[in-house]
Amino acid sequence: MPWMRSHRSALAAAAVTPLLLTVWAAGPARAHGAPTDPVSRVYACSPDGGTASRSAACRAAVTSNGVPFTAWDNLRIANVNGRDRQVVPDGRLCSGGLPAYRGLDLARADWPSTRLTPGATLTMRYVSTIPHTGTFRLYLTKPGYDPTKPLTWSDLPDKPFAEVTDPALTDGAYRIRATLPSDRSGRHVLYTVWQNSSTPDTYYSCSDVVFPADGNGSAEESGGGSATSATADGKRGKGRTTVSPSPTNESRASGPRTTASPTASSSSSGVTTPRAGDDSTPVASTGAADAGPSTPLLAGGAAAVLVLTGGAALALRLRRRRSPA
């Protein structure tokens, strides 16, 4: 009967609407990852970056960018396939050449930074919202790097100082361990390339770091200071101070394949772990004219509103038909 079909349609609309609303609400969480220790520029200057986001460098970056770095975990390019130096232009390494992240390429010596010790063991904490397989390649700018000039590929060695494949995702983050070069002092950039093997994407990030000249953390930084962060037991993390939010103990990752013989160590840093999501965000393609953060919110929201409106209309029509004349 017609009224029964209308009734079924109304019920179906009512059942689908909450599902679409859930997908809509989850839209902004559909992203992937970035280093939070040593803190990356994109994370430090994001709304989740805490006091670092209010630094002069971050304010200038957001102004240059035109929009906040809300999608700090989505700086990625598709189909690079190891051709990083051909795809990402000189002077735009920190943004990956993506216009939506251009503020990260400002050449200045006061970016929020992490103090490290030359030759010490680094434990990078790379927060990720979705597990992927792939290889992390870590580069450190050469001795003599000038932070007041645009970062170019010639500032980085030809080969990374560490390469780690398929580390475990534990408590929302990868822990990447490697021995730092021992011949650096002053301010440098730790450049991380994460080439996925489970997706066509490659992620790029710049973490500003400072090495004391005497190797024990007593020398002044060149170009600006970094805030300090204590470990959970009240002691400083070994070989580093960071500008991250309030700290937590880290859990150790296990089983990565490495080619740089990283050794295990324990370090602490604090982050705001992002929400989990799925792998459905649009990806910036190589050479795209404008490959900014994706906005799945609009499409999902429109669909949900349409279904909600249609369901309400069906229910009202059904009520009128069943009412006595």
Contacts in CASP RR format, 6 or more apart in sequence:
PFRMAT RR
TARGET T0000
AUTHOR 0000-0000-0000
METHOD contacts of the structure
MODEL  1
MPWMRSHRSALAAAAVTPLLLTVWAAGPARAHGAPTDPVSRVYACSPDGG
TASRSAACRAAVTSNGVPFTAWDNLRIANVNGRDRQVVPDGRLCSGGLPA
YRGLDLARADWPSTRLTPGATLTMRYVSTIPHTGTFRLYLTKPGYDPTKP
LTWSDLPDKPFAEVTDPALTDGAYRIRATLPSDRSGRHVLYTVWQNSSTP
DTYYSCSDVVFPADGNGSAEESGGGSATSATADGKRGKGRTTVSPSPTNE
SRASGPRTTASPTASSSSSGVTTPRAGDDSTPVASTGAADAGPSTPLLAG
GAAAVLVLTGGAALALRLRRRRSPA
3 318 0 8 1.000
3 321 0 8 1.000
3 322 0 8 1.000
6 314 0 8 1.000
6 317 0 8 1.000
6 318 0 8 1.000
6 321 0 8 1.000
7 318 0 8 1.000
9 311 0 8 1.000
9 314 0 8 1.000
10 311 0 8 1.000
10 314 0 8 1.000
10 315 0 8 1.000
10 318 0 8 1.000
13 307 0 8 1.000
13 308 0 8 1.000
13 310 0 8 1.000
13 311 0 8 1.000
13 314 0 8 1.000
14 311 0 8 1.000
14 315 0 8 1.000
16 307 0 8 1.000
17 304 0 8 1.000
17 307 0 8 1.000
17 308 0 8 1.000
17 311 0 8 1.000
20 300 0 8 1.000
20 301 0 8 1.000
20 303 0 8 1.000
20 304 0 8 1.000
20 307 0 8 1.000
21 301 0 8 1.000
21 304 0 8 1.000
21 308 0 8 1.000
23 300 0 8 1.000
23 304 0 8 1.000
24 297 0 8 1.000
24 300 0 8 1.000
24 301 0 8 1.000
24 303 0 8 1.000
24 304 0 8 1.000
26 275 0 8 1.000
26 277 0 8 1.000
26 278 0 8 1.000
27 277 0 8 1.000
27 296 0 8 1.000
27 297 0 8 1.000
27 300 0 8 1.000
28 70 0 8 1.000
28 296 0 8 1.000
28 297 0 8 1.000
29 129 0 8 1.000
29 274 0 8 1.000
29 275 0 8 1.000
29 276 0 8 1.000
29 277 0 8 1.000
30 129 0 8 1.000
30 277 0 8 1.000
30 278 0 8 1.000
30 279 0 8 1.000
30 280 0 8 1.000
30 281 0 8 1.000
30 294 0 8 1.000
30 296 0 8 1.000
31 71 0 8 1.000
31 73 0 8 1.000
31 74 0 8 1.000
31 129 0 8 1.000
31 130 0 8 1.000
31 274 0 8 1.000
31 277 0 8 1.000
31 281 0 8 1.000
32 73 0 8 1.000
32 74 0 8 1.000
32 76 0 8 1.000
32 128 0 8 1.000
32 129 0 8 1.000
32 130 0 8 1.000
32 132 0 8 1.000
32 201 0 8 1.000
32 203 0 8 1.000
32 279 0 8 1.000
33 72 0 8 1.000
33 73 0 8 1.000
33 74 0 8 1.000
33 126 0 8 1.000
33 127 0 8 1.000
33 128 0 8 1.000
33 129 0 8 1.000
33 203 0 8 1.000
33 274 0 8 1.000
34 40 0 8 1.000
34 42 0 8 1.000
34 43 0 8 1.000
34 72 0 8 1.000
34 73 0 8 1.000
34 75 0 8 1.000
34 126 0 8 1.000
34 127 0 8 1.000
34 203 0 8 1.000
34 205 0 8 1.000
35 43 0 8 1.000
35 124 0 8 1.000
35 125 0 8 1.000
35 126 0 8 1.000
35 127 0 8 1.000
35 190 0 8 1.000
35 192 0 8 1.000
35 205 0 8 1.000
35 207 0 8 1.000
36 43 0 8 1.000
36 125 0 8 1.000
36 126 0 8 1.000
36 127 0 8 1.000
36 173 0 8 1.000
36 244 0 8 1.000
36 269 0 8 1.000
36 270 0 8 1.000
36 271 0 8 1.000
37 114 0 8 1.000
37 123 0 8 1.000
37 124 0 8 1.000
37 125 0 8 1.000
37 240 0 8 1.000
37 242 0 8 1.000
37 244 0 8 1.000
37 267 0 8 1.000
37 269 0 8 1.000
37 270 0 8 1.000
37 271 0 8 1.000
38 113 0 8 1.000
38 114 0 8 1.000
38 116 0 8 1.000
38 122 0 8 1.000
38 124 0 8 1.000
38 190 0 8 1.000
38 207 0 8 1.000
38 208 0 8 1.000
38 209 0 8 1.000
38 240 0 8 1.000
38 242 0 8 1.000
39 49 0 8 1.000
39 52 0 8 1.000
39 112 0 8 1.000
39 113 0 8 1.000
39 114 0 8 1.000
39 207 0 8 1.000
39 208 0 8 1.000
39 242 0 8 1.000
39 243 0 8 1.000
39 244 0 8 1.000
39 269 0 8 1.000
40 72 0 8 1.000
40 192 0 8 1.000
40 205 0 8 1.000
40 206 0 8 1.000
40 207 0 8 1.000
41 61 0 8 1.000
41 94 0 8 1.000
41 104 0 8 1.000
41 111 0 8 1.000
41 112 0 8 1.000
41 205 0 8 1.000
41 206 0 8 1.000
41 207 0 8 1.000
41 208 0 8 1.000
42 69 0 8 1.000
42 72 0 8 1.000
42 75 0 8 1.000
42 94 0 8 1.000
42 101 0 8 1.000
42 104 0 8 1.000
42 205 0 8 1.000
42 206 0 8 1.000
43 49 0 8 1.000
43 72 0 8 1.000
43 73 0 8 1.000
43 127 0 8 1.000
43 271 0 8 1.000
44 52 0 8 1.000
44 53 0 8 1.000
44 55 0 8 1.000
44 58 0 8 1.000
44 111 0 8 1.000
44 112 0 8 1.000
44 243 0 8 1.000
45 52 0 8 1.000
45 53 0 8 1.000
45 55 0 8 1.000
45 57 0 8 1.000
45 58 0 8 1.000
45 61 0 8 1.000
45 62 0 8 1.000
45 69 0 8 1.000
45 72 0 8 1.000
45 104 0 8 1.000
45 112 0 8 1.000
46 53 0 8 1.000
46 68 0 8 1.000
46 69 0 8 1.000
46 70 0 8 1.000
46 72 0 8 1.000
47 53 0 8 1.000
47 68 0 8 1.000
47 69 0 8 1.000
47 70 0 8 1.000
48 72 0 8 1.000
48 245 0 8 1.000
48 272 0 8 1.000
48 274 0 8 1.000
49 245 0 8 1.000
49 272 0 8 1.000
50 245 0 8 1.000
51 227 0 8 1.000
51 243 0 8 1.000
52 58 0 8 1.000
52 112 0 8 1.000
52 227 0 8 1.000
52 243 0 8 1.000
52 244 0 8 1.000
55 110 0 8 1.000
55 111 0 8 1.000
55 112 0 8 1.000
56 110 0 8 1.000
57 106 0 8 1.000
57 108 0 8 1.000
57 110 0 8 1.000
57 111 0 8 1.000
57 112 0 8 1.000
58 111 0 8 1.000
58 112 0 8 1.000
60 103 0 8 1.000
60 106 0 8 1.000
60 108 0 8 1.000
61 69 0 8 1.000
61 103 0 8 1.000
61 104 0 8 1.000
61 106 0 8 1.000
62 68 0 8 1.000
62 69 0 8 1.000
62 103 0 8 1.000
64 102 0 8 1.000
64 103 0 8 1.000
64 106 0 8 1.000
65 100 0 8 1.000
65 101 0 8 1.000
65 102 0 8 1.000
65 103 0 8 1.000
65 104 0 8 1.000
67 100 0 8 1.000
69 101 0 8 1.000
69 104 0 8 1.000
70 293 0 8 1.000
71 100 0 8 1.000
71 292 0 8 1.000
71 293 0 8 1.000
71 294 0 8 1.000
73 127 0 8 1.000
73 128 0 8 1.000
73 129 0 8 1.000
73 274 0 8 1.000
74 281 0 8 1.000
74 293 0 8 1.000
74 294 0 8 1.000
75 95 0 8 1.000
75 96 0 8 1.000
75 98 0 8 1.000
75 101 0 8 1.000
75 203 0 8 1.000
75 204 0 8 1.000
75 205 0 8 1.000
76 201 0 8 1.000
76 202 0 8 1.000
76 203 0 8 1.000
76 204 0 8 1.000
76 283 0 8 1.000
76 284 0 8 1.000
77 87 0 8 1.000
77 88 0 8 1.000
77 96 0 8 1.000
77 97 0 8 1.000
77 98 0 8 1.000
77 201 0 8 1.000
77 202 0 8 1.000
77 204 0 8 1.000
77 283 0 8 1.000
77 284 0 8 1.000
77 285 0 8 1.000
77 286 0 8 1.000
77 291 0 8 1.000
78 200 0 8 1.000
78 201 0 8 1.000
78 202 0 8 1.000
78 283 0 8 1.000
78 284 0 8 1.000
78 285 0 8 1.000
78 286 0 8 1.000
79 200 0 8 1.000
79 285 0 8 1.000
79 286 0 8 1.000
80 87 0 8 1.000
80 88 0 8 1.000
80 195 0 8 1.000
80 202 0 8 1.000
80 286 0 8 1.000
81 200 0 8 1.000
82 195 0 8 1.000
82 202 0 8 1.000
84 193 0 8 1.000
84 202 0 8 1.000
84 204 0 8 1.000
85 153 0 8 1.000
87 286 0 8 1.000
87 287 0 8 1.000
88 96 0 8 1.000
88 97 0 8 1.000
88 153 0 8 1.000
88 204 0 8 1.000
89 97 0 8 1.000
90 150 0 8 1.000
90 152 0 8 1.000
90 153 0 8 1.000
90 154 0 8 1.000
91 105 0 8 1.000
91 150 0 8 1.000
91 151 0 8 1.000
91 152 0 8 1.000
92 102 0 8 1.000
92 105 0 8 1.000
93 105 0 8 1.000
93 151 0 8 1.000
93 152 0 8 1.000
93 153 0 8 1.000
93 191 0 8 1.000
93 204 0 8 1.000
93 206 0 8 1.000
94 101 0 8 1.000
94 104 0 8 1.000
94 105 0 8 1.000
94 151 0 8 1.000
94 189 0 8 1.000
94 204 0 8 1.000
94 205 0 8 1.000
94 206 0 8 1.000
95 101 0 8 1.000
95 102 0 8 1.000
95 103 0 8 1.000
95 104 0 8 1.000
95 105 0 8 1.000
95 204 0 8 1.000
96 204 0 8 1.000
97 105 0 8 1.000
98 284 0 8 1.000
98 288 0 8 1.000
98 291 0 8 1.000
98 292 0 8 1.000
99 289 0 8 1.000
99 290 0 8 1.000
99 291 0 8 1.000
99 292 0 8 1.000
100 290 0 8 1.000
100 291 0 8 1.000
100 292 0 8 1.000
100 293 0 8 1.000
101 292 0 8 1.000
104 206 0 8 1.000
105 150 0 8 1.000
105 151 0 8 1.000
107 147 0 8 1.000
107 148 0 8 1.000
107 149 0 8 1.000
107 150 0 8 1.000
107 151 0 8 1.000
108 147 0 8 1.000
108 148 0 8 1.000
109 147 0 8 1.000
109 148 0 8 1.000
109 187 0 8 1.000
109 222 0 8 1.000
109 223 0 8 1.000
109 224 0 8 1.000
110 223 0 8 1.000
110 224 0 8 1.000
110 225 0 8 1.000
111 147 0 8 1.000
111 208 0 8 1.000
112 208 0 8 1.000
112 226 0 8 1.000
112 227 0 8 1.000
112 243 0 8 1.000
113 187 0 8 1.000
113 208 0 8 1.000
113 209 0 8 1.000
113 210 0 8 1.000
113 221 0 8 1.000
113 224 0 8 1.000
113 225 0 8 1.000
113 226 0 8 1.000
113 243 0 8 1.000
114 207 0 8 1.000
114 208 0 8 1.000
114 209 0 8 1.000
114 210 0 8 1.000
114 226 0 8 1.000
114 240 0 8 1.000
114 241 0 8 1.000
114 242 0 8 1.000
114 243 0 8 1.000
115 209 0 8 1.000
115 210 0 8 1.000
115 211 0 8 1.000
115 212 0 8 1.000
115 217 0 8 1.000
115 221 0 8 1.000
115 226 0 8 1.000
115 228 0 8 1.000
115 239 0 8 1.000
115 240 0 8 1.000
115 241 0 8 1.000
115 242 0 8 1.000
116 122 0 8 1.000
116 180 0 8 1.000
116 209 0 8 1.000
116 210 0 8 1.000
116 211 0 8 1.000
116 239 0 8 1.000
116 240 0 8 1.000
117 180 0 8 1.000
117 211 0 8 1.000
117 212 0 8 1.000
117 215 0 8 1.000
117 216 0 8 1.000
117 217 0 8 1.000
117 239 0 8 1.000
117 240 0 8 1.000
118 180 0 8 1.000
118 181 0 8 1.000
118 182 0 8 1.000
118 183 0 8 1.000
118 184 0 8 1.000
118 185 0 8 1.000
118 211 0 8 1.000
118 215 0 8 1.000
119 179 0 8 1.000
119 180 0 8 1.000
119 181 0 8 1.000
119 182 0 8 1.000
120 179 0 8 1.000
120 180 0 8 1.000
120 238 0 8 1.000
120 239 0 8 1.000
121 177 0 8 1.000
121 178 0 8 1.000
121 179 0 8 1.000
121 180 0 8 1.000
121 262 0 8 1.000
121 263 0 8 1.000
121 264 0 8 1.000
121 265 0 8 1.000
122 138 0 8 1.000
122 162 0 8 1.000
122 176 0 8 1.000
122 177 0 8 1.000
122 178 0 8 1.000
122 179 0 8 1.000
122 180 0 8 1.000
122 262 0 8 1.000
123 175 0 8 1.000
123 176 0 8 1.000
123 177 0 8 1.000
123 250 0 8 1.000
123 265 0 8 1.000
123 266 0 8 1.000
123 267 0 8 1.000
124 136 0 8 1.000
124 138 0 8 1.000
124 174 0 8 1.000
124 175 0 8 1.000
124 176 0 8 1.000
124 177 0 8 1.000
124 178 0 8 1.000
124 190 0 8 1.000
124 192 0 8 1.000
125 173 0 8 1.000
125 174 0 8 1.000
125 175 0 8 1.000
125 250 0 8 1.000
125 269 0 8 1.000
125 271 0 8 1.000
126 136 0 8 1.000
126 173 0 8 1.000
126 174 0 8 1.000
126 175 0 8 1.000
126 176 0 8 1.000
126 192 0 8 1.000
126 194 0 8 1.000
127 172 0 8 1.000
127 173 0 8 1.000
127 271 0 8 1.000
127 273 0 8 1.000
127 274 0 8 1.000
128 169 0 8 1.000
128 172 0 8 1.000
128 173 0 8 1.000
128 174 0 8 1.000
129 172 0 8 1.000
129 274 0 8 1.000
129 275 0 8 1.000
129 276 0 8 1.000
129 277 0 8 1.000
130 276 0 8 1.000
130 277 0 8 1.000
130 278 0 8 1.000
130 279 0 8 1.000
131 169 0 8 1.000
132 196 0 8 1.000
132 197 0 8 1.000
132 198 0 8 1.000
132 199 0 8 1.000
132 201 0 8 1.000
133 166 0 8 1.000
133 196 0 8 1.000
133 197 0 8 1.000
133 198 0 8 1.000
134 165 0 8 1.000
134 166 0 8 1.000
134 194 0 8 1.000
134 195 0 8 1.000
134 196 0 8 1.000
134 197 0 8 1.000
134 198 0 8 1.000
135 163 0 8 1.000
135 164 0 8 1.000
135 165 0 8 1.000
135 166 0 8 1.000
135 194 0 8 1.000
135 195 0 8 1.000
135 197 0 8 1.000
136 162 0 8 1.000
136 163 0 8 1.000
136 164 0 8 1.000
136 165 0 8 1.000
136 167 0 8 1.000
136 174 0 8 1.000
136 176 0 8 1.000
136 192 0 8 1.000
136 193 0 8 1.000
136 194 0 8 1.000
137 160 0 8 1.000
137 162 0 8 1.000
137 163 0 8 1.000
137 192 0 8 1.000
137 193 0 8 1.000
137 194 0 8 1.000
137 195 0 8 1.000
138 160 0 8 1.000
138 161 0 8 1.000
138 162 0 8 1.000
138 163 0 8 1.000
138 164 0 8 1.000
138 176 0 8 1.000
138 178 0 8 1.000
138 190 0 8 1.000
138 191 0 8 1.000
138 192 0 8 1.000
139 156 0 8 1.000
139 157 0 8 1.000
139 160 0 8 1.000
139 161 0 8 1.000
139 190 0 8 1.000
139 191 0 8 1.000
139 192 0 8 1.000
139 193 0 8 1.000
140 156 0 8 1.000
140 157 0 8 1.000
140 161 0 8 1.000
140 180 0 8 1.000
140 181 0 8 1.000
140 184 0 8 1.000
140 188 0 8 1.000
140 189 0 8 1.000
140 190 0 8 1.000
140 191 0 8 1.000
140 209 0 8 1.000
141 151 0 8 1.000
141 155 0 8 1.000
141 156 0 8 1.000
141 188 0 8 1.000
141 189 0 8 1.000
141 191 0 8 1.000
142 155 0 8 1.000
142 156 0 8 1.000
142 157 0 8 1.000
143 183 0 8 1.000
143 184 0 8 1.000
143 185 0 8 1.000
145 155 0 8 1.000
145 187 0 8 1.000
145 188 0 8 1.000
145 189 0 8 1.000
147 187 0 8 1.000
147 188 0 8 1.000
147 189 0 8 1.000
147 208 0 8 1.000
147 222 0 8 1.000
147 223 0 8 1.000
151 189 0 8 1.000
151 191 0 8 1.000
151 206 0 8 1.000
155 189 0 8 1.000
156 191 0 8 1.000
160 193 0 8 1.000
160 260 0 8 1.000
161 178 0 8 1.000
161 179 0 8 1.000
161 180 0 8 1.000
161 181 0 8 1.000
161 260 0 8 1.000
162 176 0 8 1.000
162 178 0 8 1.000
162 179 0 8 1.000
162 258 0 8 1.000
162 259 0 8 1.000
162 260 0 8 1.000
162 262 0 8 1.000
163 258 0 8 1.000
163 259 0 8 1.000
163 260 0 8 1.000
164 176 0 8 1.000
164 177 0 8 1.000
164 178 0 8 1.000
164 256 0 8 1.000
164 257 0 8 1.000
164 258 0 8 1.000
164 259 0 8 1.000
164 260 0 8 1.000
164 262 0 8 1.000
165 256 0 8 1.000
165 257 0 8 1.000
165 258 0 8 1.000
165 259 0 8 1.000
166 255 0 8 1.000
166 256 0 8 1.000
166 257 0 8 1.000
167 174 0 8 1.000
167 175 0 8 1.000
167 176 0 8 1.000
167 253 0 8 1.000
167 255 0 8 1.000
167 256 0 8 1.000
168 174 0 8 1.000
168 175 0 8 1.000
168 253 0 8 1.000
168 254 0 8 1.000
168 255 0 8 1.000
168 256 0 8 1.000
169 253 0 8 1.000
170 251 0 8 1.000
170 252 0 8 1.000
170 253 0 8 1.000
170 254 0 8 1.000
171 250 0 8 1.000
171 251 0 8 1.000
171 273 0 8 1.000
172 273 0 8 1.000
173 250 0 8 1.000
173 271 0 8 1.000
173 273 0 8 1.000
174 253 0 8 1.000
175 250 0 8 1.000
175 252 0 8 1.000
175 253 0 8 1.000
176 256 0 8 1.000
176 262 0 8 1.000
177 258 0 8 1.000
177 262 0 8 1.000
177 263 0 8 1.000
177 264 0 8 1.000
177 265 0 8 1.000
178 258 0 8 1.000
178 260 0 8 1.000
178 262 0 8 1.000
179 260 0 8 1.000
179 261 0 8 1.000
179 262 0 8 1.000
179 263 0 8 1.000
184 211 0 8 1.000
185 211 0 8 1.000
185 212 0 8 1.000
185 213 0 8 1.000
185 215 0 8 1.000
185 219 0 8 1.000
186 210 0 8 1.000
186 211 0 8 1.000
186 212 0 8 1.000
186 213 0 8 1.000
186 219 0 8 1.000
186 221 0 8 1.000
186 222 0 8 1.000
187 208 0 8 1.000
187 209 0 8 1.000
187 210 0 8 1.000
187 221 0 8 1.000
187 222 0 8 1.000
187 223 0 8 1.000
187 224 0 8 1.000
188 208 0 8 1.000
188 209 0 8 1.000
188 210 0 8 1.000
188 211 0 8 1.000
189 206 0 8 1.000
189 207 0 8 1.000
189 208 0 8 1.000
189 209 0 8 1.000
190 206 0 8 1.000
190 207 0 8 1.000
190 208 0 8 1.000
190 209 0 8 1.000
191 204 0 8 1.000
191 205 0 8 1.000
191 206 0 8 1.000
191 207 0 8 1.000
192 203 0 8 1.000
192 204 0 8 1.000
192 205 0 8 1.000
192 206 0 8 1.000
192 207 0 8 1.000
193 202 0 8 1.000
193 203 0 8 1.000
193 204 0 8 1.000
194 202 0 8 1.000
194 203 0 8 1.000
194 204 0 8 1.000
195 202 0 8 1.000
196 202 0 8 1.000
196 203 0 8 1.000
199 279 0 8 1.000
199 283 0 8 1.000
200 283 0 8 1.000
201 283 0 8 1.000
210 221 0 8 1.000
210 222 0 8 1.000
210 225 0 8 1.000
210 226 0 8 1.000
212 218 0 8 1.000
212 219 0 8 1.000
213 219 0 8 1.000
217 239 0 8 1.000
226 241 0 8 1.000
226 242 0 8 1.000
226 243 0 8 1.000
227 241 0 8 1.000
227 242 0 8 1.000
227 243 0 8 1.000
228 236 0 8 1.000
228 241 0 8 1.000
228 242 0 8 1.000
229 237 0 8 1.000
229 241 0 8 1.000
229 242 0 8 1.000
229 243 0 8 1.000
229 244 0 8 1.000
229 246 0 8 1.000
229 247 0 8 1.000
229 268 0 8 1.000
229 269 0 8 1.000
229 270 0 8 1.000
230 236 0 8 1.000
230 237 0 8 1.000
230 247 0 8 1.000
230 268 0 8 1.000
231 237 0 8 1.000
231 247 0 8 1.000
231 249 0 8 1.000
231 267 0 8 1.000
231 268 0 8 1.000
232 247 0 8 1.000
232 248 0 8 1.000
232 249 0 8 1.000
232 268 0 8 1.000
237 267 0 8 1.000
237 268 0 8 1.000
238 265 0 8 1.000
238 266 0 8 1.000
238 267 0 8 1.000
239 267 0 8 1.000
240 267 0 8 1.000
242 269 0 8 1.000
242 270 0 8 1.000
244 269 0 8 1.000
244 270 0 8 1.000
244 271 0 8 1.000
245 270 0 8 1.000
245 271 0 8 1.000
245 272 0 8 1.000
246 270 0 8 1.000
247 268 0 8 1.000
247 269 0 8 1.000
247 270 0 8 1.000
248 268 0 8 1.000
248 270 0 8 1.000
248 271 0 8 1.000
249 268 0 8 1.000
250 266 0 8 1.000
250 267 0 8 1.000
250 268 0 8 1.000
250 269 0 8 1.000
252 264 0 8 1.000
252 266 0 8 1.000
280 296 0 8 1.000
281 294 0 8 1.000
281 296 0 8 1.000
282 294 0 8 1.000
282 296 0 8 1.000
284 291 0 8 1.000
284 292 0 8 1.000
285 291 0 8 1.000
END
